[in-house]
Amino acid sequence: MIHERRQAHFYASVALACILPLGFLASLLLRPSYGPVESTAVEIFDQFGFGASPSSREENISQSMDWKVGSIPLRGEALKPTGEKPALLAITPQRAIQQPDVLVYWQAGDQASTEALADDALFLGSLVGESRREFELTSAIRGKAGNLLIYSQGKDKVLAALPLPAEMTTPN
């Protein structure tokens, strides 16, 4: 009985040694190829706050400002309202902020504490990777000076308080 099982395992091993490489090659040759994102997906990117194409960005910028979070420079741009789009604040990190769950808050006033997140801070959204993110300037923010708070939810710590003058929150 052992001899019969050994023969069965031998033939199964030979069959697998022939079939598996052929299956691997077939899967490489038959895999689907995905092209670039179609223009119909623009609405999805807009919904989650990712910026428009670079050609349309330049004409909508009313103010711009540069900050630093640690050693990472951030570029902030105030975007004019266009059509159905409200006034936006775009933030582009030059490199990814190496902190867990980076979130952006806005707090009114001249100075904000970096000790803890204030109760009156307004949540704007997350800041992930190097992607440009656009945050809507709500009526509570428009025309007011304040601070952008870069907050790490994973560390429960305010990483930086960046001054945001009233010119950056006033739509033109």
C-alpha positions in Angstrom: 0.0 0.0 0.0 2.9 2.4 0.7 4.3 1.7 -2.8 1.0 2.7 -4.4 0.8 6.0 -2.5 4.4 6.8 -3.4 3.6 6.3 -7.0 0.5 8.4 -6.8 2.5 11.2 -5.2 5.3 10.9 -7.8 2.8 11.3 -10.7 1.0 14.1 -8.9 4.3 16.0 -8.4 5.3 15.5 -12.1 1.9 16.8 -13.2 2.1 19.8 -10.9 5.7 20.6 -12.0 4.4 20.8 -15.6 1.0 22.5 -15.0 2.0 25.2 -12.5 4.6 27.0 -14.7 2.1 27.0 -17.6 -0.6 28.3 -15.3 1.7 31.1 -14.1 2.6 32.1 -17.6 -1.0 32.0 -18.7 -2.0 34.3 -15.8 0.7 36.8 -16.7 -0.3 36.9 -20.4 -4.0 37.1 -19.7 -4.0 39.7 -16.9 -6.1 42.8 -17.6 -4.4 46.1 -18.3 -5.8 49.2 -16.8 -5.3 52.5 -18.5 -5.3 56.0 -16.9 -8.3 57.3 -15.0 -11.1 58.4 -17.3 -12.6 61.9 -17.2 -15.8 60.5 -15.6 -13.8 59.8 -12.4 -13.1 63.5 -11.8 -16.3 63.8 -9.7 -15.0 61.1 -7.4 -11.7 62.9 -6.9 -13.5 66.2 -6.3 -15.8 64.6 -3.8 -12.8 63.4 -1.6 -11.0 66.7 -1.9 -8.2 65.9 -4.3 -7.3 68.8 -6.6 -8.1 69.4 -10.3 -5.7 69.2 -13.2 -2.6 71.4 -13.0 -3.6 73.5 -16.0 -6.8 74.7 -14.3 -5.2 75.4 -10.9 -3.1 78.4 -11.8 -6.0 80.7 -12.9 -8.1 80.0 -9.7 -5.4 80.9 -7.1 -6.1 84.1 -5.3 -3.5 83.9 -2.5 -0.7 81.5 -1.7 1.5 80.8 1.4 4.3 78.4 2.5 4.6 76.7 5.9 6.7 74.0 7.5 5.7 71.1 9.6 8.9 69.9 11.1 11.2 69.7 8.1 8.4 69.2 5.6 7.3 72.2 3.6 3.6 72.7 2.9 2.1 74.9 0.2 -1.2 76.6 0.9 -3.4 78.2 -1.8 -6.7 80.0 -1.5 -8.8 79.1 -4.6 -11.5 81.4 -5.9 -15.1 80.1 -6.1 -16.0 79.0 -9.6 -19.5 78.0 -10.8 -20.8 75.4 -8.3 -17.5 75.1 -6.5 -17.2 77.1 -3.2 -14.1 78.9 -2.1 -11.4 76.3 -1.2 -8.1 76.1 0.6 -5.7 73.7 -1.1 -2.8 72.2 0.9 0.1 70.4 -0.9 2.8 68.7 1.2 6.2 68.5 -0.6 6.8 65.1 1.1 4.6 62.8 3.1 4.3 63.7 6.8 5.6 60.6 8.5 3.0 60.5 11.3 0.0 58.3 11.7 -3.4 59.6 10.7 -2.6 63.2 9.9 -5.7 65.4 10.1 -6.2 69.2 9.5 -8.3 71.4 11.8 -8.9 75.1 11.8 -9.1 77.2 14.9 -10.0 80.9 15.2 -7.6 83.3 16.9 -4.1 84.7 16.7 -2.4 81.8 18.4 -3.3 78.2 18.9 -1.9 75.8 21.5 0.1 72.9 20.3 -0.5 71.1 23.6 -3.9 69.8 22.9 -6.7 70.1 20.3 -9.2 72.7 21.3 -12.9 72.0 21.6 -13.8 74.7 19.1 -11.4 73.5 16.4 -13.2 72.7 13.1 -12.3 69.5 11.3 -11.3 70.1 7.6 -10.1 66.7 6.5 -7.1 64.3 6.3 -3.7 65.1 4.8 -2.3 61.9 3.4 0.9 61.4 1.4 2.0 64.1 -1.1 -1.3 64.6 -2.8 -2.9 68.1 -3.0 -6.0 68.3 -0.9 -8.7 70.9 -1.2 -10.8 71.9 1.9 -14.0 73.9 1.7 -14.0 77.2 3.4 -17.2 77.1 5.3 -19.1 80.2 6.6 -17.5 79.8 10.0 -14.0 80.2 8.5 -14.5 82.7 5.7 -12.9 86.1 6.2 -11.5 85.2 9.6 -7.9 84.8 10.7 -7.0 81.6 12.5 -4.6 78.7 12.6 -4.4 75.4 10.7 -3.7 72.7 13.2 -1.9 69.7 11.8 -2.9 66.9 14.2 -1.8 63.2 14.4 -4.8 61.2 15.5 -2.6 58.1 16.1 -0.3 60.0 18.5 -3.2 62.2 19.8 -0.8 65.2 19.4 -0.9 68.5 17.6 2.1 68.5 15.3 2.0 72.1 14.3 -0.1 75.3 14.4 0.2 77.2 11.2 -1.0 80.8 11.0 -3.7 81.4 8.4 -4.4 85.1 7.8 -7.8 86.4 6.9 -6.7 87.1 3.3 -6.4 83.3 2.8 -9.9 82.7 3.9 -11.6 85.5 2.1 -12.9 84.4 -1.3 -12.4 86.9 -4.1 
